[in-house]
Each structure stands twice: as structure tokens, then as C-alpha cells.
């Protein structure tokens, strides 16, 4: 039994990880994390692949709903946590780079790729592989930050000066790698570009939605002031300015 676990590059005690895991499961079970609850509404099929499963909580929720789930992550530290706290009878976890260790053709009914495409260097390779291992009419569910969100526009204003751009460029060089956090984002997707990539890799977008307004904070006189809450309705008439986009995609049959 492990007494210490690494999460997001930080070392935690078993007790702290267990407490966090229970809080996260409670959020998911009660549909209080809108990114997850709205994404999982699109999930269909018996056998699910959770790519970038992180701590395994989402895989477990799907397992509790009766799906058979395989959760994979490139980070062994995440798989250690997933196996310790979230593995149940119909859910299994493995550390796997599935581009190097491929699954057989048509292995899954549905693939979830939540808050992960922004982390990968070659997203088209992932999507092509998803197409191969999905069964006919299989579903791909993607969630990712929205590049055209109001939050991102405000963030862009924070480095509008050349001196700040140079400072930001330098700080990125010294960021800790392979944390799985926002520091690892290597792409930022607007809706048309993401749809175009999906089309080029033979996926049809069946449905999509934009969710959550924030939270958005700005510095005022040295203090961070929250100007928009996460559940604010202020952007309901301007949904494409919301922070997260979710796409339900279907494998296109190639003749």
C-alpha cells in the first residue's frame, strides 16, 4: 500500500489523496462539475475508452453507470492513484501510450477525450487512431478550453506589453514538465479549427455545446477580484464566449 502519491507534480499523503478523491466523486455523482456532467450526457455504448483518465474518477463514474471502461494515462503516477482509489469490477486502468501500444481495430463503442486534446503534441494522430479503434458509428466525446472565451481574451490583455511577453516566454522555458496541469497546454482550440481537424480525420460533429462563464478574476490595485462566477448566466446569450466547449462526434464510415 502506497503512503505517498504524486498528483499534478506535487507529493501528497494517502489521506489527502483519499479525501480529495471522495470530494471529486461526490461532485461527479451529484452533477456539480458541469464540464463532466455535460460531457457524460453524450456517452453511449457498452465499452468505453477514457483517454487521459487522470485519477480515474470519471472512469469510475461511468463504471457505476454500467459501462465497461478502460482508463489509460501516460503518467504512471495517475494510474497508481486510479488503481488505488477508483478501480471497480468493470473498470480497469493502465499506463499506456496507445500510439505505441495500439488497441485492436474496432475495440470500443465510445471514446472520451476530456480536457486532454490541449495537452497532446500531435492531435491528428490521436484522432486517426480513435477512428481506427472505434466500432462503426462509434462516438468520440471531446471537451477542451475554448480559445475564444471571454476569459482567454482577458488573459491576453495581461501580456499585451512587450516586456510581459518576454517575461512569459522566459517563464515557460522553466515550467515543470509532465505535470498534467494547465502548464502543459500546447494548443488552444477555437470551435471552427477543432471541427476542421475532426473533419480531416473522418469524424462528423453531431452536437456541441459551450458551458461555464468563468470564474474570471482580474487584478485591481494588487488584489484579484472575481468579476464573473463560474455559474454566471451573464454569457448565456453569447455562448461562444464561455470557457469550455464539448463536442459529440461520430466515426465517419470510409468507403
C-alpha positions as CSV (number, residue, x, y, z in Angstrom):
1,X,0.0,0.0,0.0
2,X,1.4,3.4,-1.0
3,X,1.6,6.1,1.7
4,X,2.6,8.9,-0.7
5,X,1.2,9.8,-4.1
6,X,2.2,12.3,-6.8
7,X,-0.7,14.4,-8.1
8,X,-0.1,17.3,-10.5
9,X,3.6,17.1,-9.8
10,X,3.1,17.5,-6.0
11,X,3.6,14.9,-3.3
12,X,0.5,14.1,-1.1
13,X,-0.1,11.7,1.7
14,X,-2.5,8.9,1.2
15,X,-5.1,10.6,3.5
16,X,-5.0,13.8,1.5
17,X,-5.5,11.9,-1.8
18,X,-8.3,9.8,-0.4
19,X,-10.1,12.9,0.9
20,X,-9.7,14.6,-2.5
21,X,-10.9,11.6,-4.3
22,X,-14.1,11.4,-2.2
23,X,-14.8,15.1,-2.8
24,X,-14.3,14.7,-6.6
25,X,-16.6,11.6,-6.7
26,X,-19.3,13.5,-4.8
27,X,-19.1,16.3,-7.3
28,X,-19.4,14.0,-10.2
29,X,-22.2,11.8,-8.7
30,X,-24.2,14.9,-7.9
31,X,-23.6,16.5,-11.4
32,X,-21.9,19.6,-9.7
33,X,-19.0,19.7,-12.1
34,X,-20.7,20.9,-15.3
35,X,-17.7,20.1,-17.6
36,X,-18.0,16.5,-16.6
37,X,-21.8,16.1,-16.2
38,X,-22.5,17.8,-19.6
39,X,-19.8,15.7,-21.3
40,X,-21.0,12.4,-19.9
41,X,-24.5,13.1,-21.2
42,X,-23.2,12.3,-24.7
43,X,-21.6,8.9,-23.7
44,X,-23.3,5.9,-25.4
45,X,-22.3,2.3,-25.8
46,X,-21.2,-0.6,-23.6
47,X,-17.4,-0.4,-23.8
48,X,-15.7,3.0,-23.2
49,X,-12.1,4.1,-23.5
50,X,-11.2,7.0,-21.2
51,X,-8.0,8.6,-22.7
52,X,-6.1,10.8,-20.3
53,X,-8.1,9.3,-17.4
54,X,-6.1,11.2,-14.8
55,X,-7.0,9.9,-11.3
56,X,-9.7,7.6,-12.7
57,X,-12.7,9.2,-11.1
58,X,-14.6,9.8,-14.4
59,X,-13.9,6.2,-15.4
60,X,-15.3,5.0,-12.1
61,X,-18.5,7.1,-12.5
62,X,-19.0,5.6,-16.0
63,X,-18.4,2.1,-14.4
64,X,-21.0,2.8,-11.8
65,X,-23.5,3.6,-14.6
66,X,-23.0,0.2,-16.1
67,X,-20.4,0.8,-18.7
68,X,-17.3,-1.4,-19.2
69,X,-14.4,1.1,-19.1
70,X,-10.7,1.1,-19.8
71,X,-8.9,4.1,-18.5
72,X,-5.4,5.0,-19.8
73,X,-3.0,7.7,-19.0
74,X,0.6,8.5,-20.0
75,X,1.5,9.2,-16.4
76,X,2.1,6.2,-14.1
77,X,1.5,8.4,-11.1
78,X,-2.1,9.0,-12.2
79,X,-2.6,5.3,-12.8
80,X,-1.3,4.5,-9.3
81,X,-3.9,6.7,-7.8
82,X,-6.6,5.4,-10.2
83,X,-5.9,1.8,-9.3
84,X,-5.7,2.5,-5.6
85,X,-8.9,4.5,-5.2
86,X,-11.2,4.1,-8.3
87,X,-10.8,0.7,-9.8
88,X,-14.0,-1.4,-9.6
89,X,-15.1,-4.6,-11.2
90,X,-15.9,-3.3,-14.7
91,X,-13.2,-0.6,-14.8
92,X,-9.5,-1.2,-15.4
93,X,-6.6,1.2,-15.6
94,X,-3.3,1.0,-17.3
95,X,-0.3,3.3,-18.1
96,X,-0.3,3.3,-21.8
97,X,0.9,5.3,-24.8
98,X,-1.7,3.9,-27.1
99,X,0.1,5.3,-30.2
100,X,3.0,3.0,-29.4
101,X,0.9,0.2,-27.9
102,X,-2.2,0.1,-30.1
103,X,-5.5,-1.5,-29.3
104,X,-7.1,-3.8,-31.9
105,X,-9.4,-2.5,-34.6
106,X,-12.9,-1.6,-33.5
107,X,-12.3,-2.2,-29.8
108,X,-14.6,0.5,-28.4
109,X,-18.1,1.9,-28.7
110,X,-17.2,5.3,-27.3
111,X,-14.0,7.2,-26.5
112,X,-13.9,10.1,-24.1
113,X,-11.1,12.7,-24.5
114,X,-11.9,15.2,-21.8
115,X,-9.6,18.2,-21.1
116,X,-6.8,16.4,-22.9
117,X,-6.5,17.3,-26.6
118,X,-4.9,20.6,-25.5
119,X,-2.1,18.6,-23.9
120,X,-1.0,16.5,-26.9
121,X,1.6,17.4,-29.4
122,X,0.1,15.6,-32.4
123,X,-3.7,15.6,-32.0
124,X,-4.4,14.4,-35.6
125,X,-2.5,11.2,-34.8
126,X,-4.7,10.6,-31.8
127,X,-7.9,11.3,-33.8
128,X,-6.9,8.9,-36.6
129,X,-6.2,6.2,-34.0
130,X,-9.5,6.9,-32.4
131,X,-11.2,6.4,-35.7
132,X,-9.5,3.0,-36.2
133,X,-10.3,1.6,-32.8
134,X,-13.9,2.8,-32.7
135,X,-16.6,0.5,-33.9
136,X,-19.0,1.5,-36.7
137,X,-21.0,4.6,-35.7
138,X,-18.8,4.8,-32.6
139,X,-18.8,8.1,-30.6
140,X,-15.9,10.4,-29.6
141,X,-16.6,12.9,-26.9
142,X,-14.2,15.9,-26.6
143,X,-14.1,18.7,-24.1
144,X,-11.5,21.4,-24.2
145,X,-11.0,25.0,-23.2
146,X,-12.5,27.4,-25.7
147,X,-9.9,29.7,-27.3
148,X,-12.4,32.4,-28.0
149,X,-13.7,32.6,-24.4
150,X,-14.0,35.9,-22.6
151,X,-11.7,34.5,-20.0
152,X,-8.9,33.9,-22.6
153,X,-9.5,37.4,-24.1
154,X,-9.0,39.0,-20.7
155,X,-5.9,36.8,-20.1
156,X,-4.4,38.0,-23.4
157,X,-4.7,41.6,-22.2
158,X,-2.5,40.7,-19.2
159,X,0.5,40.2,-21.6
160,X,-0.2,43.0,-24.0
161,X,3.1,44.7,-23.3
162,X,6.3,43.5,-24.9
163,X,8.1,43.3,-21.5
164,X,5.3,41.0,-20.2
165,X,5.6,38.8,-23.4
166,X,9.3,38.4,-22.8
167,X,8.8,37.5,-19.2
168,X,6.1,35.0,-20.1
169,X,8.3,33.4,-22.7
170,X,11.1,33.0,-20.2
171,X,8.9,31.5,-17.5
172,X,7.6,28.9,-19.9
173,X,11.1,27.6,-20.5
174,X,11.4,26.8,-16.8
175,X,8.0,25.2,-16.2
176,X,7.9,21.8,-14.7
177,X,7.1,19.2,-17.4
178,X,4.7,16.3,-17.4
179,X,2.5,17.7,-14.6
180,X,-0.8,17.2,-16.4
181,X,-1.8,20.7,-15.4
182,X,-2.7,23.8,-17.3
183,X,1.1,24.4,-17.6
184,X,1.1,21.5,-20.1
185,X,-1.3,23.1,-22.6
186,X,0.4,23.1,-26.0
187,X,-2.7,24.1,-28.0
188,X,-5.8,26.2,-27.6
189,X,-8.8,25.4,-29.8
190,X,-11.4,27.6,-31.3
191,X,-14.6,25.8,-32.5
192,X,-14.1,26.1,-36.3
193,X,-10.5,24.9,-36.1
194,X,-11.4,21.9,-34.0
195,X,-14.3,21.0,-36.3
196,X,-11.9,21.3,-39.3
197,X,-9.4,18.9,-37.7
198,X,-12.2,16.4,-36.9
199,X,-13.4,16.6,-40.5
200,X,-9.9,15.9,-41.8
201,X,-9.7,12.8,-39.6
202,X,-13.1,11.5,-40.7
203,X,-15.3,12.5,-37.8
204,X,-18.7,14.2,-38.0
205,X,-19.7,16.6,-35.3
206,X,-23.2,15.5,-34.2
207,X,-23.7,18.0,-31.4
208,X,-21.8,20.6,-29.4
209,X,-22.3,23.0,-26.5
210,X,-20.4,25.8,-24.7
211,X,-20.5,25.8,-20.9
212,X,-19.4,27.8,-17.9
213,X,-18.8,31.5,-17.8
214,X,-15.8,31.6,-15.6
215,X,-14.7,32.1,-13.0
216,X,-12.9,35.2,-14.2
217,X,-10.7,37.3,-12.0
218,X,-8.7,40.4,-12.7
219,X,-6.1,42.3,-10.7
220,X,-7.2,45.6,-9.3
221,X,-4.9,47.6,-7.1
222,X,-2.8,44.5,-6.4
223,X,-5.8,42.3,-5.5
224,X,-7.5,39.6,-7.5
225,X,-11.2,40.5,-7.9
226,X,-13.7,38.0,-9.3
227,X,-15.8,39.7,-11.9
228,X,-17.7,36.6,-13.2
229,X,-18.6,33.5,-11.3
230,X,-18.3,30.0,-12.9
231,X,-22.1,29.6,-13.0
232,X,-22.9,33.1,-14.0
233,X,-25.7,33.5,-16.6
234,X,-24.2,36.6,-18.0
235,X,-22.9,34.9,-21.1
236,X,-26.0,32.8,-21.9
237,X,-26.8,34.9,-24.9
238,X,-23.1,34.8,-26.0
239,X,-22.4,31.1,-25.6
240,X,-19.3,31.1,-27.8
241,X,-17.6,33.3,-25.2
242,X,-17.9,30.6,-22.5
243,X,-14.9,28.8,-21.2
244,X,-15.4,25.2,-22.2
245,X,-16.6,23.5,-25.4
246,X,-17.9,20.0,-25.7
247,X,-18.3,18.1,-29.0
248,X,-20.1,14.9,-29.6
249,X,-18.5,13.3,-32.7
250,X,-19.3,10.2,-34.7
251,X,-16.9,8.0,-36.7
252,X,-17.5,8.5,-40.4
253,X,-17.6,5.4,-42.5
254,X,-15.0,5.4,-45.2
255,X,-16.0,3.7,-48.4
